[in-house]
Structures are given as structure tokens and as C-alpha cells.
Amino acid sequence: MGRRYLAAVSFALLFFCQGQDAFPQLTYTVQVVDASDQGSPLKVSGRASFTEIRRPSAFQTASRFQILLKNASEKGIILLRATVTETGPHGPTKDQQIKRDHFFWGEMSAGSAIRLLGDEGRPANLSRVAPAREPKAKFRVQYVQFADGSIWGDELAAQDALATRSAIFGMLLRLQSEGDDRHLLALLREKIKPDEADQFFDSFRQASRDEGMAAVRQNVAAALRVASAHVSAMRQVQAKR
């Protein structure tokens, strides 16, 4: 595939045994490329690796990535939508959606960084034997909402995230208004839509089992306090425009 390709790829060759058969395992490591539009408020760096086990008539494949995102802007970030695109030597190109909403738990402050990890585990996905491609990994920031309410990117990419936030906020208000612990627990056990909003309350449900309903009430109050602070900051900025 050429010296240029081999120079860009970290290559490891191991042998795995299954019964009396030995199958070669290949691992390719590449730098993650920032494919965001110009002006993105996030600085992207990281690596992705692709592992393959060659079988007689197919490849078993898996991938993993580690990406560091640094807030290069002068404002806090509360919502991020992005896509990781991975193309290994064999197998399909995979897109993974990244959704992070800090609306209820603070913000990604200016100059701070977060680390994203993705790991499929041991190679398991089967792909037919075919000529190998050059492995690639791209990260594209689609949308960012800042703590003051201003945005960068494509608003359409954030519609589902904003709908999820609205569902969470509504449920928090319902939980806050419930004075009886038994009714509060019953309400907390209700499944809400969308699924991501329901998953937000998994930690609340766990707290009810481990620490009791007083801890749930504290978590509800804390989430609403942070959310209210964000809403107030956004309104102040909008009022000055």
C-alpha cells in the first residue's frame, strides 16, 4: 500500500490461538483528523486504532478511539453535538454520534478539556476478505451552545438534544413538586420519552436505592439550580442585545 501509508500506521502483529489454529491479529493506529468547519470553538486531538483478526474467509474487526477536546473559546460550553467517523482497513465505515449536555451539571469552561473514549472490545464483527483500505478517523463538531445562549454550528443537529433537555426539565419540575416520598418514588420509576431523557434519571433511581429519597431530592434541587442559573444567564445576555 506504499511507504507513505506504512509510515502513517503503527503496525503490530500477534498470533492468537483457537484450538490448534493460529490467526494473525493486526492493529493499526492513526491520528484523529479534525473535520470541523472553520471557526470551531473546540480544539481536537487524539488517536484511533483498528484491530483485525484474519480468519480463513473473513476478518473479525473492532475499533477504539481516544479523543481530547479543548474549549478554545472564551466562553463556557453547555451543549456539544459531534460525529466520530471511523474507517478501518476492512469492514464498513462507522459513524458515532457524540452528545454532551451540561445544562443540568455545570459547563465546559473556557480553556478546559474533556476526554472521549470509545472501545468496541475484542474483535467480533465479521467482514468479508477484500483489499485493505487506508484506515482513517475523523471528528466533526456539528453544534455548540455556549453558556450565554449563543451558538456555533448547525442548529438542526441540536434539535433532538434540545427536545431531550426539555423533557428532563419537565420531569425535574414534577419531581420537585411531589411532597410524598412514596409518590416521588413511583414518579421516578415512570419511563419517559425520549430514551436519553429517561437515562438521565438512572443515577436518581440508583440514589433512591443506595441513599434514600432525601438524596433524590437533593439531586433534583441541584440539577434545577444549575439549569436555572443557565436560563438566567441566557436571559441577561438576550436582554442586552
C-alpha positions as CSV (number, residue, x, y, z in Angstrom):
1,M,0.0,0.0,0.0
2,G,3.1,2.2,-0.2
3,R,5.7,3.6,2.2
4,R,3.6,6.7,2.9
5,Y,0.8,4.6,4.2
6,L,3.1,2.3,6.3
7,A,4.8,5.4,7.8
8,A,1.4,6.7,9.0
9,V,0.3,3.5,10.5
10,S,1.6,1.8,13.7
11,F,1.6,-1.9,12.9
12,A,1.6,-4.7,15.4
13,L,1.5,-8.4,14.6
14,L,0.4,-11.0,17.2
15,F,-0.9,-14.5,16.9
16,F,-4.0,-15.8,18.7
17,C,-4.6,-19.4,19.1
18,Q,-8.0,-21.1,19.0
19,G,-7.7,-24.8,19.4
20,Q,-4.8,-25.8,17.2
21,D,-5.3,-23.0,14.7
22,A,-3.3,-19.7,14.8
23,F,-4.8,-16.5,13.4
24,P,-2.8,-13.3,12.9
25,Q,-4.0,-10.1,14.6
26,L,-3.2,-6.7,13.1
27,T,-3.5,-3.4,14.9
28,Y,-3.4,-0.1,13.0
29,T,-3.2,3.3,14.9
30,V,-3.9,6.6,13.2
31,Q,-4.3,10.2,14.3
32,V,-7.8,11.6,14.5
33,V,-8.4,14.3,11.9
34,D,-10.4,17.4,12.9
35,A,-13.0,17.6,10.1
36,S,-15.0,20.5,11.7
37,D,-15.9,23.6,9.7
38,Q,-13.7,26.7,10.1
39,G,-14.1,28.6,13.3
40,S,-15.0,25.6,15.5
41,P,-14.6,26.6,19.2
42,L,-13.1,23.2,20.1
43,K,-9.5,22.0,19.5
44,V,-9.4,18.3,18.6
45,S,-6.6,15.8,19.0
46,G,-6.4,12.1,19.6
47,R,-5.9,8.6,18.1
48,A,-7.9,5.7,16.8
49,S,-6.9,2.1,16.5
50,F,-8.3,-0.7,14.4
51,T,-7.8,-4.3,15.3
52,E,-8.4,-7.2,12.9
53,I,-8.1,-11.0,13.2
54,R,-7.8,-12.7,9.9
55,R,-10.0,-15.8,9.6
56,P,-10.0,-18.2,6.6
57,S,-12.8,-16.4,4.9
58,A,-13.4,-13.2,6.8
59,F,-11.9,-10.6,9.1
60,Q,-13.0,-10.0,12.7
61,T,-12.8,-6.3,13.4
62,A,-13.0,-3.8,16.2
63,S,-12.0,-0.2,16.8
64,R,-11.4,2.2,19.6
65,F,-10.6,5.9,20.0
66,Q,-9.4,8.4,22.5
67,I,-10.1,12.0,21.7
68,L,-9.2,15.1,23.7
69,L,-11.5,18.2,23.2
70,K,-10.3,21.5,24.4
71,N,-12.6,24.5,24.7
72,A,-10.6,27.1,22.7
73,S,-13.2,29.8,23.1
74,E,-13.5,32.5,25.8
75,K,-17.0,31.2,26.9
76,G,-18.3,28.2,28.7
77,I,-19.9,25.4,26.6
78,I,-23.0,23.6,27.8
79,L,-24.0,21.6,24.8
80,L,-22.0,19.7,22.2
81,R,-23.0,17.6,19.2
82,A,-20.4,15.9,17.1
83,T,-19.7,12.9,14.9
84,V,-16.8,10.4,15.0
85,T,-16.3,8.6,11.7
86,E,-14.0,5.5,11.6
87,T,-12.9,3.7,8.5
88,G,-10.8,0.6,9.2
89,P,-8.8,-1.5,6.6
90,H,-11.8,-3.8,6.3
91,G,-15.5,-3.6,7.3
92,P,-18.0,-0.7,7.0
93,T,-17.4,2.9,7.8
94,K,-18.9,3.7,11.2
95,D,-20.4,7.0,12.4
96,Q,-20.8,7.5,16.2
97,Q,-22.8,10.4,17.4
98,I,-21.4,12.4,20.4
99,K,-24.0,14.2,22.6
100,R,-23.0,16.0,25.7
101,D,-25.3,18.4,27.5
102,H,-24.0,20.1,30.6
103,F,-27.2,22.2,31.1
104,F,-28.0,20.5,34.4
105,W,-24.5,19.8,35.7
106,G,-22.3,22.9,35.1
107,E,-20.4,23.6,31.9
108,M,-17.2,23.0,30.0
109,S,-15.4,26.2,31.0
110,A,-13.1,28.2,28.7
111,G,-9.7,26.6,28.3
112,S,-10.8,23.3,29.9
113,A,-10.7,19.9,28.2
114,I,-12.7,16.7,28.2
115,R,-11.6,13.2,27.0
116,L,-13.9,11.0,24.9
117,L,-13.3,7.2,24.9
118,G,-14.8,4.6,22.5
119,D,-14.0,0.9,22.7
120,E,-15.7,-2.0,20.9
121,G,-13.7,-4.5,22.9
122,R,-12.2,-7.6,21.3
123,P,-12.7,-8.1,17.5
124,A,-16.0,-9.7,16.8
125,N,-17.6,-8.0,13.8
126,L,-17.2,-10.2,10.7
127,S,-16.2,-8.6,7.4
128,R,-15.5,-10.3,4.1
129,V,-12.0,-10.6,2.8
130,A,-11.3,-7.7,0.5
131,P,-8.4,-5.4,-0.5
132,A,-7.4,-3.3,2.5
133,R,-8.1,0.4,2.7
134,E,-6.0,3.1,4.4
135,P,-7.5,3.4,8.0
136,K,-8.9,6.9,8.9
137,A,-10.6,8.5,11.8
138,K,-12.4,11.9,11.7
139,F,-14.0,14.1,14.3
140,R,-16.5,16.7,13.2
141,V,-18.0,19.3,15.6
142,Q,-21.6,19.9,14.4
143,Y,-23.1,22.2,17.1
144,V,-22.0,24.0,20.2
145,Q,-24.2,26.0,22.6
146,F,-22.4,28.4,24.9
147,A,-23.4,29.2,28.5
148,D,-24.7,32.6,27.4
149,G,-27.1,31.1,24.9
150,S,-25.1,31.9,21.8
151,I,-24.4,29.1,19.4
152,W,-21.9,27.8,16.7
153,G,-22.8,25.3,14.0
154,D,-25.9,23.7,12.6
155,E,-29.0,24.2,14.7
156,L,-30.7,21.3,13.1
157,A,-28.1,19.0,14.6
158,A,-29.2,20.0,18.1
159,Q,-33.0,19.7,17.8
160,D,-33.2,16.2,19.4
161,A,-30.8,17.3,22.2
162,L,-32.9,20.4,23.0
163,A,-36.0,18.2,23.0
164,T,-34.3,15.8,25.4
165,R,-33.4,18.7,27.6
166,S,-36.9,20.0,27.7
167,A,-38.2,16.5,28.7
168,I,-35.7,16.3,31.5
169,F,-36.5,19.8,32.8
170,G,-40.2,19.0,32.8
171,M,-39.6,15.8,34.8
172,L,-37.4,17.5,37.3
173,L,-40.2,20.1,38.0
174,R,-42.7,17.2,38.5
175,L,-40.3,15.5,41.0
176,Q,-39.7,18.8,42.8
177,S,-43.4,19.3,43.3
178,E,-44.0,15.9,44.8
179,G,-44.0,16.0,48.6
180,D,-44.8,12.4,49.5
181,D,-41.8,10.0,49.3
182,R,-43.9,7.1,48.1
183,H,-45.4,9.1,45.3
184,L,-42.0,10.6,44.5
185,L,-40.5,7.1,44.1
186,A,-43.4,6.0,41.9
187,L,-43.0,9.0,39.7
188,L,-39.2,8.4,39.5
189,R,-39.9,4.9,38.3
190,E,-42.0,6.1,35.4
191,K,-40.4,5.8,32.0
192,I,-40.3,9.0,30.0
193,K,-39.5,9.8,26.4
194,P,-37.2,10.2,24.6
195,D,-34.9,7.3,25.9
196,E,-32.0,9.7,26.5
197,A,-34.1,11.7,28.9
198,D,-35.1,8.6,30.7
199,Q,-31.5,7.5,31.0
200,F,-30.7,10.8,32.6
201,F,-32.7,9.7,35.7
202,D,-30.9,6.4,36.1
203,S,-28.5,8.0,38.6
204,F,-31.5,9.3,40.5
205,R,-33.1,5.9,40.6
206,Q,-29.8,4.4,41.8
207,A,-29.6,7.1,44.6
208,S,-33.1,6.1,45.7
209,R,-31.9,2.5,46.3
210,D,-28.5,3.3,47.8
211,E,-29.1,6.5,49.7
212,G,-32.8,7.0,50.0
213,M,-35.3,9.7,48.9
214,A,-33.6,12.5,50.7
215,A,-30.6,12.1,48.3
216,V,-33.0,12.1,45.3
217,R,-34.5,15.4,46.5
218,Q,-31.0,16.9,46.8
219,N,-30.1,15.7,43.3
220,V,-33.3,17.2,41.9
221,A,-32.7,20.5,43.6
222,A,-29.1,20.6,42.4
223,A,-30.0,20.0,38.8
224,L,-32.7,22.6,38.8
225,R,-30.4,25.1,40.5
226,V,-27.8,24.7,37.8
227,A,-30.4,24.8,35.0
228,S,-32.0,27.9,36.4
229,A,-28.6,29.6,36.6
230,H,-28.1,28.9,32.9
231,V,-31.5,30.2,32.0
232,S,-30.9,33.4,33.9
233,A,-27.6,34.0,32.2
234,M,-29.1,33.4,28.8
235,R,-31.9,35.9,29.5
236,Q,-29.5,38.5,30.7
237,V,-27.4,38.2,27.5
238,Q,-30.5,38.3,25.3
239,A,-31.8,41.4,27.1
240,K,-28.6,43.3,26.3
241,R,-28.9,42.5,22.5
